[in-house]
């Protein structure tokens, strides 16, 4: 992938939920290929941590924010 997107820029757009157990964020990535194709990717990232180590990372479509928040809330209760 890095050969196709050598200047890939990834950034967090919005933090939807942030606790000591993890976070749900909207992210985006942008790059221009060697042939000039301008590309952007967007998604929702659900991450949980245990003892300061990421133990779960899921990337879902940005249309699934409500489902990601519900799953994060469920995982945070266990």
MMTF fields as JSON, N, C-alpha, C and O atoms, coordinates in Angstrom:
{
  "mmtfVersion": "1.0.0",
  "mmtfProducer": "UNKNOWN",
  "numBonds": 311,
  "numAtoms": 312,
  "numGroups": 78,
  "numChains": 1,
  "numModels": 1,
  "chainsPerModel": [1],
  "groupsPerChain": [78],
  "chainIdList": ["A"],
  "bondAtomList": [4, 2, 8, 6, 12, 10, 16, 14, 20, 18, 24, 22, 28, 26, 32, 30, 36, 34, 40, 38, 44, 42, 48, 46, 52, 50, 56, 54, 60, 58, 64, 62, 68, 66, 72, 70, 76, 74, 80, 78, 84, 82, 88, 86, 92, 90, 96, 94, 100, 98, 104, 102, 108, 106, 112, 110, 116, 114, 120, 118, 124, 122, 128, 126, 132, 130, 136, 134, 140, 138, 144, 142, 148, 146, 152, 150, 156, 154, 160, 158, 164, 162, 168, 166, 172, 170, 176, 174, 180, 178, 184, 182, 188, 186, 192, 190, 196, 194, 200, 198, 204, 202, 208, 206, 212, 210, 216, 214, 220, 218, 224, 222, 228, 226, 232, 230, 236, 234, 240, 238, 244, 242, 248, 246, 252, 250, 256, 254, 260, 258, 264, 262, 268, 266, 272, 270, 276, 274, 280, 278, 284, 282, 288, 286, 292, 290, 296, 294, 300, 298, 304, 302, 308, 306],
  "bondOrderList": [1, 1, 1, 1, 1, 1, 1, 1, 1, 1, 1, 1, 1, 1, 1, 1, 1, 1, 1, 1, 1, 1, 1, 1, 1, 1, 1, 1, 1, 1, 1, 1, 1, 1, 1, 1, 1, 1, 1, 1, 1, 1, 1, 1, 1, 1, 1, 1, 1, 1, 1, 1, 1, 1, 1, 1, 1, 1, 1, 1, 1, 1, 1, 1, 1, 1, 1, 1, 1, 1, 1, 1, 1, 1, 1, 1, 1],
  "groupList": [{"groupName": "UNK", "atomNameList": ["N", "CA", "C", "O"], "elementList": ["N", "C", "C", "O"], "formalChargeList": [0, 0, 0, 0], "bondAtomList": [1, 0, 2, 1, 3, 2], "bondOrderList": [1, 1, 2], "singleLetterCode": "X", "chemCompType": "L-PEPTIDE LINKING"}],
  "groupTypeList": [0, 0, 0, 0, 0, 0, 0, 0, 0, 0, 0, 0, 0, 0, 0, 0, 0, 0, 0, 0, 0, 0, 0, 0, 0, 0, 0, 0, 0, 0, 0, 0, 0, 0, 0, 0, 0, 0, 0, 0, 0, 0, 0, 0, 0, 0, 0, 0, 0, 0, 0, 0, 0, 0, 0, 0, 0, 0, 0, 0, 0, 0, 0, 0, 0, 0, 0, 0, 0, 0, 0, 0, 0, 0, 0, 0, 0, 0],
  "groupIdList": [1, 2, 3, 4, 5, 6, 7, 8, 9, 10, 11, 12, 13, 14, 15, 16, 17, 18, 19, 20, 21, 22, 23, 24, 25, 26, 27, 28, 29, 30, 31, 32, 33, 34, 35, 36, 37, 38, 39, 40, 41, 42, 43, 44, 45, 46, 47, 48, 49, 50, 51, 52, 53, 54, 55, 56, 57, 58, 59, 60, 61, 62, 63, 64, 65, 66, 67, 68, 69, 70, 71, 72, 73, 74, 75, 76, 77, 78],
  "secStructList": [7, 6, 6, 6, 7, 6, 6, 7, 3, 3, 3, 3, 3, 3, 3, 3, 3, 3, 3, 6, 6, 3, 3, 3, 3, 3, 3, 3, 3, 3, 3, 3, 7, 6, 6, 7, 7, 3, 3, 3, 3, 3, 3, 3, 3, 3, 3, 3, 3, 3, 6, 6, 3, 3, 3, 3, 3, 3, 3, 3, 7, 4, 4, 4, 2, 2, 2, 2, 2, 2, 2, 2, 2, 2, 2, 2, 6, 7],
  "xCoordList": [0.813, 0.0, 0.864, 0.529, 1.973, 2.791, 3.391, 3.679, 3.589, 4.074, 3.015, 3.351, 1.738, 0.644, 0.306, -0.206, 0.592, 0.231, 1.406, 1.332, 2.482, 3.7, 3.592, 4.374, 2.658, 2.512, 1.2, 0.63, 0.727, -0.545, -0.543, 0.366, -1.567, -1.741, -3.014, -4.091, -2.889, -3.998, -4.248, -3.302, -5.498, -5.796, -7.167, -8.06, -7.309, -8.571, -9.39, -8.901, -10.64, -11.524, -12.324, -12.382, -12.939, -13.817, -13.668, -13.619, -13.596, -13.624, -15.063, -15.556, -15.729, -17.14, -17.31, -18.273, -16.384, -16.433, -15.0, -14.214, -14.656, -13.308, -13.424, -13.949, -12.926, -12.917, -11.568, -10.713, -11.383, -10.148, -10.119, -9.093, -11.228, -11.305, -11.096, -10.954, -11.074, -10.867, -11.515, -11.763, -11.794, -12.347, -13.063, -12.812, -13.962, -14.588, -14.326, -14.706, -13.672, -13.266, -13.622, -13.673, -13.867, -13.951, -12.547, -11.863, -12.123, -10.797, -10.885, -11.866, -9.853, -9.736, -8.275, -7.369, -8.069, -6.72, -6.751, -7.756, -5.65, -5.588, -4.227, -3.2, -4.237, -2.989, -3.253, -4.395, -2.193, -2.228, -1.258, -0.086, -1.747, -0.908, 0.148, 0.11, 1.098, 2.144, 1.551, 2.122, 0.403, -0.231, -1.181, -1.845, -1.254, -2.05, -3.454, -4.229, -3.803, -5.137, -5.229, -4.44, -6.182, -6.405, -7.408, -8.55, -6.991, -7.851, -8.024, -7.114, -9.22, -9.498, -10.315, -11.249, -9.962, -10.675, -11.212, -10.541, -12.415, -13.015, -13.591, -13.972, -13.649, -14.238, -14.363, -13.987, -14.898, -15.037, -14.126, -14.11, -13.382, -12.483, -12.927, -13.095, -13.114, -13.446, -12.218, -11.782, -11.663, -10.482, -10.736, -11.307, -10.303, -10.346, -8.94, -8.101, -8.703, -7.391, -7.548, -8.584, -6.506, -6.425, -5.006, -4.049, -4.866, -3.561, -2.651, -1.485, -3.198, -2.469, -2.011, -1.122, -2.605, -2.284, -3.576, -4.594, -3.534, -4.709, -4.998, -4.132, -6.229, -6.591, -7.702, -8.076, -8.225, -9.235, -9.185, -9.079, -9.264, -9.339, -10.225, -9.894, -11.344, -12.265, -12.483, -12.669, -12.46, -12.742, -14.032, -14.151, -15.001, -16.302, -16.63, -16.003, -17.604, -18.047, -18.543, -19.122, -18.318, -18.705, -20.217, -20.665, -21.008, -22.461, -22.889, -24.051, -21.96, -22.28, -21.86, -21.535, -21.859, -21.437, -22.287, -21.739, -23.599, -24.467, -24.172, -24.143, -23.955, -23.638, -22.282, -22.123, -21.307, -19.979, -20.054, -19.415, -20.826, -20.983, -21.684, -21.294, -22.712, -23.422, -22.499, -22.514, -21.696, -20.765, -19.706, -19.344, -19.203, -18.211, -18.796, -18.145, -20.012, -20.662, -20.824, -20.614, -21.201, -21.347, -20.007, -19.931, -18.959, -17.635, -17.09, -16.362, -17.429, -16.923, -17.549, -16.991, -18.695, -19.38, -18.871, -19.164, -18.117, -17.643, -16.335, -15.802],
  "yCoordList": [-1.185, 0.0, 1.259, 2.237, 1.244, 2.453, 2.851, 4.028, 1.879, 2.231, 3.027, 3.914, 2.711, 3.402, 4.742, 5.643, 4.872, 6.1, 6.553, 6.477, 7.02, 7.333, 8.542, 8.66, 9.423, 10.631, 10.624, 11.681, 9.449, 9.306, 10.121, 10.006, 10.942, 11.769, 11.316, 11.314, 10.939, 10.426, 11.396, 11.836, 11.737, 12.638, 12.342, 11.82, 12.69, 12.562, 13.811, 14.929, 13.621, 14.755, 15.131, 16.301, 14.131, 14.375, 13.245, 12.075, 13.59, 12.59, 12.549, 13.517, 11.419, 11.288, 10.789, 11.149, 9.969, 9.445, 9.184, 8.612, 9.6, 9.408, 9.12, 9.929, 7.951, 7.563, 6.932, 6.814, 6.528, 5.822, 4.408, 3.733, 3.948, 2.614, 2.633, 1.574, 3.847, 3.916, 5.128, 6.13, 5.025, 6.165, 5.711, 4.632, 6.578, 6.451, 7.769, 8.834, 7.693, 8.897, 8.773, 7.674, 9.921, 9.986, 10.296, 11.168, 9.572, 9.829, 10.013, 9.627, 10.602, 10.765, 10.583, 10.823, 10.158, 10.028, 10.59, 10.473, 11.197, 11.83, 11.565, 11.559, 11.345, 11.202, 11.437, 11.388, 11.69, 11.792, 10.74, 10.726, 9.856, 8.784, 9.333, 10.502, 8.465, 8.855, 9.316, 10.17, 8.747, 9.113, 10.303, 10.67, 10.914, 12.121, 11.915, 12.868, 10.683, 10.416, 10.95, 10.565, 11.826, 12.441, 11.579, 11.426, 11.018, 10.088, 10.514, 11.059, 10.25, 10.501, 9.34, 8.873, 8.876, 7.814, 8.373, 9.162, 7.968, 8.386, 7.165, 6.188, 7.231, 6.138, 6.49, 7.576, 5.549, 5.649, 4.593, 3.443, 4.987, 4.06, 3.897, 4.875, 2.65, 2.297, 1.612, 0.578, 2.179, 1.596, 1.451, 2.338, 0.313, 0.137, -0.17, -0.68, 0.151, -0.077, -0.841, -0.772, -1.563, -2.269, -2.084, -2.504, -1.473, -1.193, -0.442, -0.795, 0.588, 1.464, 0.787, 1.296, -0.355, -1.059, -1.214, -1.653, -0.853, -1.025, -2.515, -3.291, -2.914, -4.326, -4.571, -5.718, -3.512, -3.646, -2.397, -1.274, -2.624, -1.512, -1.963, -2.906, -1.286, -1.598, -0.339, 0.747, -0.485, 0.625, 0.293, -0.755, 1.206, 0.991, 2.18, 3.235, 1.998, 3.06, 4.252, 4.091, 5.439, 6.634, 6.778, 7.6, 6.008, 6.013, 5.203, 5.26, 4.448, 3.56, 4.124, 3.359, 5.438, 6.062, 5.603, 5.253, 5.595, 5.205, 3.784, 3.516, 2.877, 1.492, 1.401, 0.634, 2.175, 2.168, 2.701, 2.153, 3.762, 4.31, 3.315, 3.156, 2.645, 1.644, 0.487, 0.016, 0.027, -1.069, -0.636, -1.403, 0.594, 1.101, 1.151, 0.733, 1.656, 1.713, 0.32, 0.118, -0.646, -2.03, -2.603, -3.226, -2.395, -2.91, -2.231, -2.852, -0.979, -0.233, -0.693, -0.446, -1.354, -1.812, -3.151, -3.536, -3.868, -5.195, -5.122, -6.151],
  "zCoordList": [0.0, 0.0, 0.0, -0.668, 0.743, 0.856, -0.481, -0.696, -1.402, -2.728, -3.493, -4.277, -3.266, -3.947, -3.308, -3.974, -2.019, -1.291, -0.43, 0.797, -1.047, -0.294, 0.635, 1.578, 0.391, 1.208, 1.993, 2.264, 2.354, 3.063, 4.346, 5.169, 4.506, 5.704, 6.399, 5.802, 7.646, 8.443, 9.584, 10.236, 9.834, 10.945, 11.548, 10.881, 12.826, 13.538, 13.256, 13.417, 12.836, 12.581, 13.826, 14.207, 14.457, 15.599, 16.6, 16.221, 17.872, 18.939, 19.446, 20.026, 19.219, 19.586, 21.021, 21.698, 21.475, 22.836, 23.272, 22.517, 24.485, 25.022, 26.507, 27.273, 26.906, 28.315, 28.623, 27.745, 29.873, 30.226, 29.652, 29.741, 29.064, 28.461, 26.952, 26.341, 26.32, 24.882, 24.261, 24.93, 22.948, 22.219, 20.954, 20.417, 20.501, 19.182, 18.464, 18.95, 17.301, 16.568, 15.091, 14.539, 14.465, 13.005, 12.503, 13.04, 11.466, 10.916, 9.404, 8.768, 8.857, 7.409, 7.026, 7.825, 5.796, 5.247, 3.829, 3.128, 3.417, 2.102, 1.469, 2.148, 0.149, -0.592, -2.075, -2.532, -2.807, -4.261, -4.786, -4.408, -5.661, -6.186, -7.137, -7.521, -7.512, -8.462, -9.79, -10.469, -10.157, -11.43, -11.3, -12.269, -10.104, -9.925, -9.398, -9.326, -9.026, -8.486, -7.06, -6.197, -6.817, -5.508, -4.742, -5.175, -3.609, -2.875, -1.427, -0.803, -0.909, 0.502, 1.04, 0.388, 2.232, 2.919, 4.223, 4.887, 4.591, 5.856, 6.556, 5.911, 7.867, 8.62, 10.084, 10.525, 10.816, 12.259, 12.87, 12.431, 13.868, 14.546, 15.993, 16.72, 16.395, 17.769, 18.352, 17.845, 19.407, 20.048, 21.537, 22.171, 22.094, 23.54, 24.029, 23.286, 25.289, 25.895, 27.203, 27.864, 27.555, 28.825, 29.342, 28.692, 30.479, 31.081, 30.1, 29.926, 29.468, 28.54, 27.255, 26.573, 26.916, 25.679, 24.874, 25.409, 23.59, 22.736, 22.609, 22.206, 22.957, 22.856, 21.837, 21.595, 21.245, 20.192, 19.32, 19.814, 18.004, 17.056, 15.899, 15.179, 15.731, 14.644, 13.816, 14.365, 12.507, 11.605, 10.874, 10.239, 10.973, 10.348, 9.448, 9.541, 8.593, 7.695, 8.494, 9.568, 7.971, 8.724, 8.885, 9.684, 8.156, 8.336, 9.559, 9.96, 10.157, 11.275, 12.625, 13.533, 12.776, 14.03, 15.208, 16.254, 15.067, 16.183, 16.644, 17.845, 15.706, 16.054, 16.748, 17.697, 16.284, 16.915, 18.34, 19.238, 18.558, 19.91, 20.823, 21.98, 20.318, 21.123, 21.485, 22.623, 20.531, 20.807, 21.807, 22.699, 21.667, 22.611, 24.022, 24.98, 24.151, 25.462, 26.055, 27.251, 25.21, 25.663, 26.127, 27.186, 25.343, 25.705, 26.955, 27.73, 27.154, 28.308, 29.618, 30.687, 29.55, 30.753, 31.25, 32.381, 30.433, 30.847, 31.581, 31.996]
}
